[in-house]
Amino acid sequence: MAILAFLGRRLLAAVLLLGVLSVLTFGLLAASPGGPEQVLLGGRPSTPETRAAIRAEYHLDDPFPVRYARWLGDVLSGDFGTSIAYREPVVNIIAERLPITAGLAAYAVVITVVVGVPLGLIAAIRRGGTLDQGITATSLIALAIPSFALSILLLYGFAVALGWFPVFGVGETPMERIVHLTLPAVALASAQTAIVVRQMRAAALDLDQQDFMTFAKARGLARPTVWIAYALRNAALPVLTVGGLILAANLTGALFVEQAFGLHGLGSLLVGAVGQKDIPIVQMLVLLSGAIVVVVNLLIDLAYLAVDPRVRYGAMEAA
C-alpha cells in the first residue's frame, strides 16, 4: 500500500505538471506575433475577407480561455487535432516521426552506458595513473565539443572521406537503420558518455572509502571482484539518475543531430511547426516531451526502490 501511495502522489504531480505545460505552451503560441493563415493560404492571394474566413473557421479570434478549453476537451476525448501545415491528424504525423527519434535516443543510451560505465569504473580503479588521466582528459574533450560540431566532423571523416557510413537517411531494414543511425548516435552520446564516466568515477571513488569495501579487500578478494561485485551495484543510483535524464534528453532534444544528419524525427518536426505556428503539433510535442520526462523520472524512482533497500524503506515510512 505504501508503494501504491507513493506512485499515486507521483502520478498526481505528473498530471499537474502536464497541465501547467499545456497552458504555458498554448499561451505563448497565442501571444506570439503572426498567425497560421499564411500557411493555410499557401501561394494563393491573400485578402482581408479570406484571412477573416480562415480565422473564423479555426476559431482564432476566440478568447484564449475558450480556445484552450476547446482544445483540452478534444484532447481528453482522444482527439489531438489536425495539423495546420500538413492537413493530417497530429497523432499520425508524430507516430511516423517518433520511431526515428526513439531509435536514435535508445542507440545513444546504449553507447553511453556500454562505454561510460566501464570506463568510469576503470578510471576509479586506476586512480591517479596514466589510464585514469587519459580517460579523464578524453571525457573533458568530449564534453567541450558541441554535438552539432561533432556531427559535421563525423560526417566528413567517416561518411564522406572514408565512405564507411551513409551521409543521411535512416534506411529500410533494421540492419540498415542501425548503420544509418550509428554516426548520429555517436555524436549524441559523446558528451553524455563523458558525463557518465565522470559520474561513475566519482561514485566509485566515494564508495572506495566505505567500510564494506575495506572489509571486502581485507577478505582477500580479487580486486576486480571487489569493484564489480561490491562497488558497481552501489554506484548504480547516481548512474541511474544520469542515465534516465540522458534518455529523456535524447528523446526531447536531439534537434541538432537530427538536422545535421537529415533525419526527419521529432526535432525537425518541432522546428517546422513552431515556424508555421502549427499549434496542434507544437502542443502535442510539448505534452509528449513532458510525459517522457515524467515517465522516465518515475521509472528512475522505481529502479531506486528495486536497487537500494534504504530508498524502499524510506518511501514506505514517508507514506
N, C-alpha and C positions, 0 to 999 in steps of 0.2 A: 504493500500500500504506500509506503514511503517513496518508493521509486515512481509509482504512478502519480503521486502528488508532485514530485519533482518535475516529471515530464509535463504535467498539466500546467504548472507555472511557466515552464519554458514555451509551451505552445501558445499560451495566452499572450506572453510577451512578443512572440513572433507575429501573431495576428495584429497586435497594436503597432508594431514596427512597420509591417507592410501597409497598414492603413495610413500612417504618417508619410511613408514614402510615396504612396499614390497621390495623396493630397498635394505634397510639395511638387511632385513632377507635373501634375495637371496644372497647378497654379503657375509654375514657372513657364511652361509652354504657352499658357493662355496670356501671360503678361509680356512675352517676348514680341518684338515688332514683326510685322508681316503676317501672312496667313497662307493657308494651303490652296487658296483659289487659283493661283498661277499654275500650280502642279495639276490641278484638275482641268484647267483650260488648255494646257499644253501649248501648241503653236497657234491656236485659234485667236482671233482678235478679241480683245477684252473691252467690254462696255460696262458702264455702271449697272445697267439692268442685269447683265449676265452675272456679274460678281454678286449682286444682291440676291439673285435667284440661288446661286450656289451657297451663299451664307445661310439663306433660309432653309435650303434642303438639308444642310448638315448642322443646323441649329447653332451656328457660330455666333450669332448675336444674342443668344440667350444668356442670362446672368450665369456667373461662374458656378454658384451652388446648384443651379438647375442642371447645367451640363454635367457636373461631376456626379450628381445623384443619378442622372440617367445612365451615365457610363458605369457606375458602381452597380446599379440594378442589373444591367446587362451582364456584367462580369459574374455576379452572384448566381445568375441563371445559366452560366456557362457560355455566354456569347462575348467574346473578346473584341468584337468589331471587325470591320473591313478596312484594309489598308487604303489610304487615300491615293498613294502613288501607284500601287500595284493592282488595285481593284480586286484583291483576293482576300479571303479570310486571314486574319492575322495569325491564327493558330497554324494554318497550312504553311505560311511563309517561314515562321520560326521553326516548325518541325523539319522543314527542308534544310535550314542552315545549321540547326543545333548539332547534328552528328559530326559535322566538321570541327566545330569548336570543342565539342566534348571529346572527340578523338585526340585532338591536339593537346587539350588540357591533361587527359589521362596519360598520354605518352610522355609529356613533360614531367609529370609527377613521378612516373616510373623511373625515368632517368635521374631525377633529383634524389629519390630515395636510394636507388641501387648504387649510385655513385657517392652521394653525400654522406650517408650513414657510415659505410666502411671507412671512407677517408677521414671523417671526423674521429672515429674510434682509433684508427691507426695514428693520427696526429697526437691523440692523447697518450697512447701507449708509448710513442717515441718522443715524448715531451722534451723540447729543448734541443733535439737532434736535428740533423740535416733534413731528414724526411719531414719532420714536423714543420720546419721553417719553409721548406719547399711547398708543402700543401697550404700553409697559411698565406704565403706570398701569392700563390696561384689563385686562391679564393679572393684575395683583395683585388687582384687584377680583374677577375670575373665580375666582381661587384661594381667596378669602376666603368665597365663597358656597357653602354645602353643597349637594350635588346634590338632596337632598330639598326644601330651601327653594326652590331654583331651579325645581324641578318644579312646586311649587304656584304660583309666580309665572307660569310659562309657561302652566299650565292656566287660570288665571284670566284672564290677558291675551289669549291667542291662541285658546283653546278656548271659554271662557265668554263673555267680553266681546265679542270680535270674531267668534267663530264660524268662524275660518279652518281650524281643525283639530278632529278628533273628540276627545271627552273621554277615552274609554277604548276598549279593544279593539284588535285587530290587523288587521281587515279580511279580505276573502276573496281578492280578486285581488292579483297582485303590485303593481299601482299603488296599490290601497287600502292594502296593507301599508306601502308607502313613506310614504304620507300619515299613517297612524296612528303610525308609528314616528319621525316627524320630531321632534316635541317631546321624546319620551323620549331620542332620540339627542342632541339639542342639550343637554339637561340633563346627560347623561352625559359629553358631550365638552367641556363648558365648561371645567372645571378642567384637564382633560387637554390641551386646546389651549393653555392658558396655560403649562403645563409645557413643551410642545414649543416654544412661542415663545421662552421664556427659554433653553431648551437650545440651540436653533438660533442665537439671537443670540450667546450666549456662544461657541459653537463657531466661528461665522463671524468674530467679533472676534479670537479666538485665531489663526485662520488668516491674518488680515489682517497679522499680524506676521511671517509666514513668508517665506523668500527667494523661493519660486516666485511668490508673489503680487506681490512687489516687481518681479520680472523681467517678469511679465505686464503690469503697469502701465507699466513702462519701455518696453515694445514698442509702446506707443501704442494698445493695445486699448481698445475702448469699456468704460466702467465696468460696465454690465450684463453684458457678455460675460465680464469678469474674474470677477465674483461668481457668475454662473450656471455658466459652464463650468469654472471652477477651484475656487471655494470650495464650491459646492453638493455636489459628489461627495465632496470631502474631509471635509465636515462630516456626511456620511451616517452614519458609525459611531456617534457618540453618539445621533443621532436614531433609528437602527435599534434601539438598545438600549431607549430610552424607548418607542418605538412598539410593540415586542414586548411589553414589560411592560404597557403600556396595554391591548393586545389581551387578554392573559391576565387582567388585572384586570377587563375588561369581561365576559368570559365567565364569570368566577367570582364577581364581586362587584357585579352590577347590581341588588342586592336592593332598595334604597330607591327607585330609579327605577321598577322593576317594580311595586312596591307602590303608588306614587303614581299611576301611570297604569293600574292594574288589568290589568297584563299577567301572564298565567299562564305564566311562564317557570320556569327552574330556581331562581331566588332564592326565589320564593314557595313552590315545592315543598320546598325545603330547610327553610324556617321551619316549615312544617306537619309535615314528617317528624320534625324534632327534637322538637317539642312532643308528638307522638304516639309517640315512641320507635320510629319505623318504621326499625329498624336496617338492613334491606336497602337502602332508598332512601338513607339517610344515608351508608352505606358506599360505595355506588356513586357518589354525587355527590362525595364526598371523593376517591375514586380518579380520577374523571373530571377534577376540578379539578387534582389533582396531575399527571395525564397532560398536561393542557393546558399547564400551566406548563413541564413538562419539554420537550414538543414545541416550544413557542414559543421557549424558550431554545436548543434545538438548531437551529431554523431561523435564529435570530439568528446563531449561530456559523457556520452555513453561508453566510449572507449576508456575514458578515465576510470569510470566505475568498474569496468572489467579488468583493467590492468592493475590498478592500485587499490587495495582494500581500505586504505586510510581515507581515500576520497569517497568510497562507497559508504563507509560508516559515518563520515561527516554529512553526506547527503541525507542519510536516514535520521540522524539526530536533528538536522535542520528542519526536516518535515514533521 
